[in-house]
Amino acid sequence: MENDTKSRGQQRNKPKTNTCLPVTENIELMKFLLVKLPQKSRNNIKSLLANKQIFVDGKSVRQFNHRLVPGQQVEIRWDRVPEEKKFRGIITIIYEDHDIVVIDKHAGMLSIATDKEKSQTAYNMLSTHVKSQGSGNKIFVVHRLDRETSGLMMFAKSESVQHILQSNWNDIISERAYIAIVEGVPEKPKGTITSYLFESKALIVYSSQNPKDGHKAVTHYQVMKSGREYSMLKVKLETGRKNQVRVHMQDIGHPVIGDKKYGSKTNPIGRLALHAWVLAFRHPINNKPLRFETPVPRKFKRLI
């Protein structure tokens, strides 16, 4: 009796065999799965898609209307694989499809590797993530956030998509907004800062009014809340230069708190108070408008 119980338990814990289905016609993924898996309801299939258990030619697909063509292979991985625990508190995947990944990067995490740090980066972790979906999968950098800046970042899943995004960045991006907590209260409740930024050999970015000195940078800001010591600003970028928000806040005499590099004298929350809040753009392949917004960090709210 005891051996029978153990045997049944082992059977329940035994991994299920994946199902591979060849595609022989042009058809949407949902219609294909409903035909091939008559025992499954539409909601069952949506759940499989949402949990990243459906793969087309080795790549995870989550769109029910993904177009299939003859010669492709659809694989159903019946055992759900949980997200890797090491991502928790470091990066959060907000959106993912065949072409792009959008993440919420936590403060303190590097976007890409440096000479001193190779593994604990958003790029490295996403590379591990996509390779778990298919050994040939890769991730490509589109833009970066400073190590101490938290918030939204986008990566490409192919070199061609990376090229589209980087070559047409200003046309594809419709909104990039940050939340910044700055020292003091700006005299004007909203304004625009324009200057030319250049980087020194010491990796410090400087601001100049001389067009010959660097690249044009335009930043729009609006005071959302203010207190005795600090103000919460909504900052929109018209251009995306390195350290742009940080340098422009220094320019108006209200540096981002925790930003000793650019003039801050206070650090009440133990981090740079800059958060990439909103990212809106046209999808580089299907032109679908996408908009993502992450919550304002609690530490920021407590200051005002």
C-alpha positions in Angstrom: 0.0 0.0 0.0 2.8 2.4 1.0 4.7 1.6 -2.3 1.5 2.3 -4.3 1.1 5.7 -2.7 4.8 6.6 -3.4 4.3 5.4 -7.0 1.3 7.6 -7.5 3.1 10.6 -5.9 6.1 10.1 -8.2 3.7 10.0 -11.2 2.1 13.3 -10.2 5.5 14.9 -9.8 6.9 13.5 -13.0 7.4 16.3 -15.6 4.9 16.3 -18.4 6.1 15.7 -21.9 6.1 18.8 -24.1 3.8 18.7 -27.2 5.3 19.7 -30.6 2.9 20.7 -33.4 4.0 21.4 -37.0 2.3 24.3 -38.8 1.0 23.5 -42.3 -1.0 26.7 -43.2 -1.1 30.4 -42.6 -3.2 30.8 -39.4 -3.4 32.8 -36.2 -1.9 31.1 -33.1 -5.2 31.0 -31.1 -7.1 29.3 -34.0 -4.3 26.9 -34.5 -4.2 25.9 -30.8 -8.0 25.6 -30.5 -7.9 23.1 -33.4 -4.9 21.1 -32.2 -6.0 21.1 -28.6 -9.8 20.4 -28.7 -9.7 19.5 -25.0 -8.6 23.0 -24.0 -10.9 26.0 -23.8 -10.0 29.5 -25.0 -9.3 30.6 -21.4 -7.0 27.5 -20.9 -4.9 28.6 -23.9 -4.8 32.2 -22.9 -3.4 31.0 -19.5 -0.7 29.0 -21.3 0.2 32.1 -23.4 0.3 34.4 -20.4 2.5 32.0 -18.4 5.0 31.8 -21.3 4.3 28.1 -22.0 3.8 28.5 -25.8 6.8 28.6 -28.1 7.1 29.1 -31.8 10.4 27.9 -33.3 11.9 28.0 -29.8 10.8 31.5 -28.9 8.1 32.2 -26.3 5.0 33.9 -27.8 2.3 35.5 -25.7 0.1 37.1 -28.4 -3.0 35.1 -29.2 -3.1 36.6 -32.7 0.5 35.8 -33.6 0.6 34.8 -37.3 1.9 31.3 -38.1 3.3 30.2 -41.4 3.9 26.8 -42.9 7.1 25.1 -41.7 7.1 26.6 -38.2 6.8 24.4 -35.1 4.6 25.2 -32.1 5.7 23.7 -28.8 3.5 23.6 -25.6 5.6 23.2 -22.5 3.0 21.9 -20.0 5.1 22.4 -16.9 5.0 26.1 -15.9 8.5 27.5 -15.1 8.3 30.2 -12.5 10.3 33.5 -13.0 13.8 33.3 -11.7 13.9 34.3 -8.0 17.1 36.3 -8.5 15.1 38.9 -10.6 13.1 39.9 -7.5 14.1 43.2 -6.1 16.5 43.8 -9.0 14.5 44.0 -12.3 10.8 43.4 -13.1 9.7 42.4 -16.6 6.8 44.7 -17.4 6.2 43.7 -21.0 7.6 41.1 -23.4 6.9 40.0 -26.9 8.8 38.5 -29.9 10.7 41.7 -30.5 11.1 43.8 -27.3 11.3 43.6 -23.5 10.3 46.5 -21.2 11.6 46.3 -17.6 11.4 48.3 -14.4 15.1 48.5 -13.3 15.6 48.9 -9.6 18.0 51.5 -8.2 21.5 50.3 -7.8 21.4 47.9 -10.8 23.7 48.6 -13.7 22.1 48.7 -17.2 25.1 47.0 -18.8 28.5 45.6 -17.8 31.5 47.7 -16.7 35.1 46.9 -16.2 34.3 46.3 -12.5 30.9 44.5 -12.8 30.0 41.9 -15.4 27.2 39.8 -14.1 24.9 41.8 -11.9 23.4 43.9 -14.7 20.0 44.2 -16.3 21.5 43.2 -19.6 23.0 40.0 -18.2 19.9 39.0 -16.3 17.7 39.5 -19.4 20.2 37.5 -21.5 19.7 34.6 -19.1 16.0 35.0 -19.2 15.6 34.9 -23.0 18.2 32.1 -23.4 15.9 30.0 -21.0 13.3 30.3 -23.8 15.7 29.2 -26.5 19.4 28.7 -26.5 19.9 30.9 -29.5 18.0 33.9 -28.1 19.8 37.2 -27.5 19.1 40.6 -26.0 20.3 43.9 -27.4 20.8 47.3 -25.6 18.6 50.2 -26.9 19.2 52.9 -24.3 20.5 53.1 -20.7 19.7 54.3 -17.3 22.2 55.4 -14.7 23.0 52.8 -12.0 21.2 54.8 -9.3 18.2 55.7 -11.5 15.2 53.3 -11.3 12.4 52.8 -13.8 11.5 51.9 -17.3 14.0 50.6 -19.9 13.5 48.9 -23.2 15.7 46.2 -24.8 15.5 44.6 -28.3 15.4 40.9 -28.9 17.2 41.1 -32.3 19.8 43.2 -33.9 17.4 44.4 -36.6 14.9 45.6 -34.0 17.7 47.3 -32.1 18.7 49.1 -35.3 15.1 50.3 -36.0 14.7 51.7 -32.4 18.1 53.4 -32.3 17.9 54.8 -35.8 14.4 56.2 -35.4 14.4 56.9 -31.6 12.9 60.4 -31.7 10.2 59.4 -34.1 9.3 56.1 -32.3 9.3 57.5 -28.7 6.2 59.7 -28.0 6.8 60.3 -24.3 9.7 59.8 -21.7 8.9 61.2 -18.3 10.9 61.1 -15.1 10.0 61.8 -11.5 12.8 63.7 -9.7 13.0 64.9 -6.1 15.1 68.0 -6.1 16.5 70.3 -3.4 14.5 73.4 -2.7 11.6 74.8 -4.7 12.1 76.1 -8.3 11.1 79.7 -8.7 9.0 78.9 -11.8 6.4 76.1 -11.4 7.2 74.9 -14.9 9.9 75.6 -17.5 12.2 74.4 -20.2 16.0 74.0 -20.0 18.1 74.1 -23.1 21.8 73.7 -23.3 24.7 71.9 -24.9 26.1 68.9 -23.0 29.6 67.5 -23.3 31.5 64.9 -21.3 35.0 65.3 -19.8 37.7 62.7 -19.6 36.7 62.3 -15.9 33.2 61.2 -17.1 31.5 64.3 -15.8 28.9 65.9 -18.1 29.0 69.7 -18.4 26.4 72.1 -19.6 27.2 75.1 -22.0 25.2 77.7 -23.9 27.7 77.4 -26.8 26.4 75.2 -29.6 30.1 74.3 -30.4 30.6 72.8 -27.0 28.4 69.7 -27.3 25.1 68.1 -28.2 21.8 70.0 -27.7 19.7 68.9 -24.8 16.1 70.0 -24.0 14.4 69.2 -20.8 10.8 70.3 -19.7 9.9 70.2 -16.0 6.8 70.8 -13.9 6.5 71.0 -10.1 4.0 68.4 -8.9 4.4 68.9 -5.2 6.7 70.9 -2.9 7.6 71.1 0.8 10.0 73.1 2.9 13.1 71.3 1.7 12.3 69.4 -1.4 10.1 69.4 -4.5 8.7 66.6 -6.7 9.1 67.4 -10.4 7.7 65.7 -13.5 10.5 65.9 -16.0 10.0 65.3 -19.8 12.9 64.7 -22.1 12.9 66.2 -25.6 16.3 64.7 -26.2 18.1 61.8 -24.4 21.6 62.8 -23.5 23.7 61.1 -20.8 23.0 62.5 -17.3 20.7 65.1 -19.0 18.1 65.4 -16.2 20.8 65.5 -13.5 22.8 68.2 -15.2 19.8 70.3 -16.1 18.5 70.2 -12.5 21.9 71.4 -11.4 21.7 74.2 -14.0 18.5 75.7 -12.4 20.1 75.4 -8.9 17.9 72.5 -7.7 20.0 69.3 -8.0 18.4 65.9 -7.6 18.8 64.8 -4.0 21.5 62.1 -3.5 23.3 63.4 -6.6 26.6 64.5 -5.1 28.2 64.4 -8.6 26.0 67.2 -9.8 25.7 69.5 -6.8 23.4 67.8 -4.2 24.3 68.3 -0.6 21.6 66.0 0.8 20.8 62.3 0.6 17.9 61.6 2.9 16.8 58.3 1.2 20.2 56.8 0.5 19.8 56.9 -3.3 19.5 59.2 -6.3 15.9 60.4 -6.3 15.4 59.9 -10.0 12.9 57.5 -11.5 12.1 56.8 -15.2 8.3 57.0 -14.7 6.7 56.9 -18.2 7.8 55.3 -21.5 5.4 55.6 -24.5 6.3 54.6 -28.1 5.2 53.0 -31.3 6.1 49.3 -31.5 9.1 49.0 -33.9 7.5 46.2 -35.9 3.7 46.5 -35.9 3.5 50.3 -35.1 1.0 49.6 -32.2 1.1 52.4 -29.6 2.3 51.2 -26.2 2.5 53.2 -23.0 4.0 52.1 -19.7 3.9 53.8 -16.3 5.5 52.6 -13.1 4.5 53.6 -9.5 6.4 56.5 -8.0 8.8 55.0 -5.4 7.4 55.2 -1.8 10.6 56.8 -0.5 10.0 59.7 -2.9 6.4 60.3 -1.7 7.5 60.3 2.0 9.8 63.3 1.4 7.1 65.7 0.3 
